[in-house]
Amino acid sequence: MKMILFRKFRVLILMVFLIACSMHIMIDLLPRLERRAGGSCSCPHGPSEEPRDRAEPGRSSKHTLRILQDFSNEPSSNLTSHSLEERPEAAHRPGPAGQSRGSRGSPGQGSNPRPGAPAQGSRLSALFAHPLYTVALPALTDEDTLFNVNTDIRFDPKAAENQEWDEDKARAGELSADSYPNWLRFHIGINRFELYSRHNPVIDAMLADLAAQRITSVAMKSGGTQLKLIMTFHNYGQALFKPMKQTREQETPPDFFYFSDFERHNAEIAAYHLDRILDFRRVPPVAGRLVNMTKEIRDVTRDKKLWRTFFISPANNICFYGECSYYCSTEHALCGRPDQIEGSLAAFLPDLALAKRKTWRNPWRRSYHKRKKAEWEVDPDYCEEVKQTPPYDSGFRLLDVMDMTIFDFLMGNMDRHHYETFEKFGNETFIIHLDNGRGFGKHSHDELSILVPLSQCCRVKKSTHLRLQLLAREEFRLSVLMEESLRRDRLAPVLIRPHLEALDRRLRLVLSVLADCIEKDGYSSVVEDDMASGFTLVGGWWGRKWSSAA
């Protein structure tokens, strides 16, 4: 009897062992299956290993499987958000799914799989269904697209395992672009007229990636006055991280000059959503993320200068400060609670070696001096001089600057010293709206000097004017649309109520300036019809035929 019981006990133990082994195998296979299903690359290192350097000099891009990227060719671009103190309530503020921040398993794990997708029946979906937001692009030629998929792009996700590249298949077009990671699909979609199309599902997927992709390496970005970090994901995508340094309730101190203001991570997030609602689509995708400073920055960085600046504060919080021109010291350290910190992640644009960009000095650039004024601040006829200067003497570049002016005024951004365009498209292309961290600093003050270009030139696109009028109507009120759009970000609420109300107030001021211009110079002299045959609603170049939705 005892022998029979002993044998049954042994069989039971063996069954438990086999079940445990099978469960372990299933758990071990899940990440691999998810990577295969998602079409992303497998990392060349284990989860506990230090990430290998994927940007070794001279190493072939078809073996590294990552197209090298950069966010700007100007050292002073892409400054990062800074502030004076952390938000004590950040770790406990309810997230988009109603749970508290402190209860989340890991950064980026939220209930919303598509941060940018508006819900059916929402005001935002109604706006995007409006005829002003449904004008189609013409058929794109090779000259209109930034990349040709079969000749310019060399990327096969399966080669992450095999470390090989089939040139014959690439030339034959057998590798589907749908299998590329979302960041690469975003790059492929850039064309002469837009960074991304209105209803491109890749953008929603990009936002989800920025908020949830595993971070494999971190390094400080050189240049600029404030700290910013380059984060690389396991699918070889990259983003610019701007950490939180100022609470949402804090306003820029009244004695601060615009060039010494802190940059705000929530301003970068809000700028992307505002640009999309205005239908400019000239800001690269930006998403908020709660980052673990220990596991996702300190433990994965190979930047010794960054690693050495980590310390534990007297309150037992993890802190670091990095290296930069200003605000990189123990007194201005970035501290988590205890090691969680908010930040914005902006998707990188294609590497300059693959898609060169030209940097232009903004004609209405400020002096960046405590006492001196810029020429446009003392000469009321300054715009007449600009109109005689290429590229503002022809085409729609001047009107694109007016779009940028309106965009900056709505945010309260005084720090627009340069802008960029893609070289491939010459002067017949859109302006890229980069570096928006100094927006949304003062909700109680409207900086009217930002509107000087508009009041001096008295010019605007008809499409822009009509959309501004639409967003001033009660059913499409700008503040309500922004609140709905920002609610989808993982760090919602991104803006406090006074900033949202300031958007409506500033929109009325913009329309008032345009009304004064029309009364003074006449409608046809002020409003340029970019919606007629031969013009584009998006960019406005002559000689292009456009189709319009009914």
N, C-alpha and C positions, 0 to 999 in steps of 0.2 A: 504493500500500500504506500509506504513511504517512498519507494522507488518510483512508483507511478506519479505521485505528486511532484517529486523532484524533476522528473522528465517534463511534466506539464509546465512547471515553473521555468525550466530552461527554454522551452518552446515560446512561452510568453515573453521572456526576456529577449529572445532572438527576434520576435515579431516587432517589439518596441524599437529595437536597434535598427531594423530594416526600415521601419516607418520614419524614424528620425533621420536616417541617411537619405531617404528619398526626399524628405522635406528640405534638407540642406541643399541637395542638388537642385531642387526647384527654385529655392531662394537664390542660389548662386546663378541660375540661368536667367532669372528675371531681368537683371540689368542688361544682359546681352541681347535678350529678345526685344527689350524696349529700345535699345540703340539701333537694332536692325529695323524695327518697325518705324522708328522716327527718321531713318535715312541719315543719321549722323555718324560721324567717324568714331571709331573706337580709339581710346587713348592709348599711346604707346607705353603707358606705365600703369602699375597697379594702384589701387586706392590708397595704399599706405606709403607708396614711393614718392619721392620728390619729382615733380614734373620735369621732363627733359626740356632743354632749350630748343624751341622750334624755329628759331630765327638765326641759326648759326651762319656766319658769313660764308658765302660760296656754296651753301647747300642747296640742291635743286628743289624748286618749289613743288615738282611733281612727287617728290619723296616726303617733303614736310607736310604736304596736303593742306597747306594754308596759304592763301594769297596774302602776302604781307600788306598790312594796312596802316594808315595813319589818319589822324583826325584833322590835321591842319598843317600847312606848310609854313605857317608863321609862328615863331616861338611865343609870341604874346597872346596867341589865340587859346580858346578853350580853358579859361580860368575856372577854378573850382569854387564851390560854395563854401563860405566861411561865416562864422558868427562868434558871439561872445560866450554863449552858454548853451548847454544842452536842455532839451525839454524833459522835465521830470516825469511828465505824464505819458511820454512816448511809449514806454514799455507796457502800459496798461490801457492805452486807448483802443477801443474796439476796432477791429479790422473790417474789411468789406463783408465778411461773412458773419459778423457779429461777435466773433471770438476776440479775446484780448490778445495783444501782441505777445505777451509773455507766455501764452499757452501754445504758440505755434511750434511745430516740431522742428522746422528749420526755415531759414529765410527763403521766401519765394513760394512756399507751399500754401497756397490759398485756395479758395473754392471757385474762383473765376478763371476758367481756362482761356478765355479770350478777353484780355483787358480792354481792347479797343472796340469791341463789337457792341453797337447800340442795341438795346432790347426792342423788340417789335412793339409798335404803338407808342414809342417814346417821342419826345419832341426832337431829339437828335436824329432819329431815323426819318422823321417827317421832313426835317431840314435837308437831309441828304437826298431825299426823293424830290425836292423842289427842282423845277426846270433850270434854275441858275446853277444847280449842282449836278446836272446830268448831261452836260455838253460833252460829246465824245471827241477823242483825239483823231487826227487823220491816220491813215496807214503809215506806219513808221518805216523809214528806209534805214540802211546801214549807217548813213550819215546822221540820223536822228537818235540812234541808240548809243549808249556809252560803251557797250561791249557787244561783240558778236559771240554768241554762246559757243559755237564750234571752233572758232579760231583764237579767241582771246582768253577763254576760260579753260583752265586745265585742272579739273577737280573731279575725282571719283571717290565717293565715300567708301566703297568696298576696298580700295587700295590701302585704307587704314590698317587692314589686317595683312594684306599681301605685300605692301610696300612696293607696288609696281603700277605702271600706267600703260594702258593700251592705246598707243597713238592712232592705230588704224581705226579702232572703234570710235575714238573721239572725232576723227575727221569724217567718219561715216555718219556721225550724229546718232549713234546707237545709245549713247548715254543720255538719259532723260534729265532735263533740268529740274524736273519735279523731285528727283532724288537728291538734289543738292541741299545743304543746310540752309536754313531760312536767311541767315545773313548774306549768303552768296546769291540767293534768289532776289533779295532786296537790291543788291548791287546790279544784277543783271537787268532789273526792271527800270533803272534810271535812264531817262532819255532827255532830249532837248527841252521838253516842256515841263517836266515834273520830276521830283525825287521818287514819288510813288503815285500810283493811280488811286482814285477815290475809294474803290471797293476791293482793293487787293487783299485777299485773305492772308497773304504772307506777312503783312504789316502787323496784323493781330497776333500772328504766331511769333513774330519778332519781339513784340512787347512781352509775350509770355516767356520767351527764351531769356530776355534780359532780366526778368524777375525770378527765374527759377533755374537756369542752367548752372551746372556745377562749375565753380571757378577753379582753374588749375594753376594759374600763376598771376602774380601782381607785381607791377613795377611803377615807380614814379615817372610821370611824364616831364620831360625837360622843358624849360622855358616857362614864362608866365610868372606872375607875382604870387600866386596862391597855389596851394597843394592840390594836385589832381593825380589820380591813379589810372593806369592802364590795366584793365582786367581781361584776361584771356579765358575763354570757356573751353570745355572739353571737346566741343565740335570745331575748335579753332577760330571761332568768332571772337571779336574784341569789342570792348566798350570803354568809354571814358567815365570813370566814377568820380562824382563830386559829393563829398560827405557833408552831412548836416552840421552846421555850426551856429545857426540862428533859429530861434523858435518861430513858429508861424505867427505868433502874436507880436513879435518885435518889429518895430519900424526902424528904418535907417536913421541914426541920430542926426538931428538937424545941422550939426556942425561938421558933418562928414562931407568931404568933396566926393563927387561922383566917381573919381578914379581911385579913391581909397575905400570905397564901400565894400562890404563883404559880398561874396557871391552866395546865392541861395540854391540849395538843391531842389526845393519845391518850385522855384522860378523856372528852372530848366524843364521840369515836368509840365508845368502849366503852359509854358511857351509852346511846347509841341502841340498841346490840345487846342490852344487858341489859334495857332497857325493852320491847323486842320479845319477848324470851324470857319475860319475866314476863307477857306478853299485855296490858300496859297500852296500848301504842301511843299514847303521849302525848308522845313526843320527835320533833321533825321529823327527817327523814332527814339523816344526817351521814356523810360519806365522807372518807377521808384522801387527800392528794394531795401529790406532789412538785412544787413550783413553782419555775420559773426566775425568780429575783428581778429579773433584768435585763429579759428579754423580756416577762414576764407581770405585772410590777409597775411597775418604773421607767419602762419605755418606753410604757406605756399609761395611766399615771395623769395626770390633769389637776389633781390636788391639789398645788399648789405647796409647801405646807407639808410634805407627805410627801416630795416629790421632793428638797427641799433637804436632807433628813436622810440621803441615801445617801452612802456613802464607801467607799473601799477600805482594808481593814485592813492592818497590817504583814505579815500572812501572805498578802496578795494575795487575800483573800476579799471579796466584795461584801457590804456591811452597810447597815442602816438602822435607825432607832429611832422615827421618827414623833413624835407629840405626844400625851401623856396625863398623868394626874395622878401616876402612879407608874411607875417602871421604864422611862421613855422618855428615855434619855440615852446618850451614847457608851459608858458603862460597862455598860449593859444592852442594847447593840445586838443586833439579830438578824443573824447572819452566816451566809452560805451556804458551801458547799464545792464549788467556789469561789463559785457563785451559785445552787445548788440548796438549797431549804429545805423541810422537811416542814411540813404544816399540816392542820388539819381544816376542812372546808367544810360548813356547816350550811345547809340550804335555808331560804329566807325563808318566813315565813307571809304571808298576804295583807296588803296595805297597810291601815293603820288607817282610811283614808278609805272603804274598801270593806267591811271586816269589823272593827268596833270590838272591842277587848278590854278587859276590866276587870281592873285590878291589885288584888290582895287582899294585905293584910299577913298573913303567916303567924302564927297564934296562938302558935306556939312559936319565934318569931323570937328570935335571940340578941341580946345587948345591944350588940355591936360596940364594946365598951369594954374597956380593959385591966384595970379593977378592978371595975366594976359587974356585977351578975348580973341576968338577966331574972327576971320574976316567977315563971315556971314552974320556975325552978331552985331556988327557995326555998319554994314552996308545993306540997306533995304533992297537994292537992285542987284544983289549978288546972283540971283537965279538967272538973270539975263546973261551974265558971263558964263555960267555953267552951260546954258543952252547952246553956246557957241563952241563948246569944247567936246571933242570925241570922248567917249561914245555916246554922250548925251545929246548930240546935235542931230541924231537920226535914230530911227527905230523906236523901241519902247523902253530903253534902259532908264530914262528919266522917270517914266511912269512906274517902273519897278521900284525905283528909289522912293517914290511917293507911297507905294504899298508898304515898303519897309518902314517908312516914317510913321504911318498909321499903326502898324504892328507894334512899333516901339513905344508910341505914345499910350496905347491902350495898356501896355505893361508898365509904363513909367521907366523904361530903360534909356539911360543917357549915355551908355557906353558902346556906341556903334561907330568905332573908329575906322574899321575896314569891312569889306565884304568879299566874297569869293564867287567865282563862276568856273565851270568846267571848260578847259582850254579847247577841247575838241569841237565845241559848238560855237566858238568865236564869240561875237557880241550878240548873236541872236539866241539868247537863252536866258533862263531865270537866275535870280540872285539867291544864293544859299544863305539862309538865316541861321548862322552859327553864333554861339556864345551869348546866351540869354540869361545868365545867372544873376545879373544885376537888375533884373526886372522885379516887379512886385515888391519893392522895398518900402514904399510909402502909399498907403491907401488913403490917407487924409490930405494928400497934396497932389495936385495935377500940375506936372511940369510942362507949362505951355511952350517953353523954348524948344521942346522936341518937335512941335508942330510947325516951326518956322519954315522948313522946306516947303511944306504944303501951302502955307499962307503966302510965301514969296512967289512960288511958281504958279499957284492956282491951276494945277493940272491933276487929273485923276482918270483912271480907266472907267469906262461905263460899267463894266462888270463889277469892279470893286465898289463903285458908288451904289449900284443896285443891291449888292449883298449887304452893305452897311445899312441901307434903308430897311432891308428885310430883317436884319438882326436888331433893329430898333423897335420893331413891332412886338406887341405883347405876346403873340403866339410863338414868336421865335426870339424871345428876349435873350440877349447874349449871356447875361449872368446865369440864367436858368440852364442854358445849353452847356456852359462851362461846368457848372456844378454837376450836371448829369454825366458829362464826359469824364471829369476827374474822379467821379465816384468809382470808376472801374479800375483805378490805379490801386496797387497794393498798399500805398501809404495814405489812402484817403482818410480824412479830408485833406486835400493838398493845399487849398487856400481857405482862409477864414472868410466869414461873411462880408466884412468891410471891403476886402479886395474884390470880391465878386460884384458888390454894389458899385465900386469905383469903375469897373468896366462899363457899366451902363451909363454912368455919368460922363465918362471920357468919350464914349461913342457919340453921345449927344453933342459934345464939344467939336468933334471932328466934323459931324454933319453941319454944325453951325458955321464952321470955317468955310466949308464948301459952298454953303448957301450964300455967304457973303461974297465969295468969289464969283458965283454965278450971277448974282445981282449986279456986280461991278463989271464983269467982262462978258457976260452972256453964256448960255448953256453950252453952245457948240464950241466956244473957245476954251472952256474949262474941262468938259467931259469928253474924253477921246473915245470914239466908238470902236472898241476892240471886239464887238460882237457881230459886226457886219461881215458880208462876204469878203474874203481875202484877209481877214484878221482872225486872231485866235482869242478865245476867252481866257486861256491860261497864260499865254505869254505875249501874243500880239505881234507876229511877224508877217510882213506883207507877202503875198504870193501863195499863201497856204489856204486851202479850202477846208472848211470845218462843217461838220454835221451837227445839228442841234436836235435835242429831244423835243417831242411834241409837247 
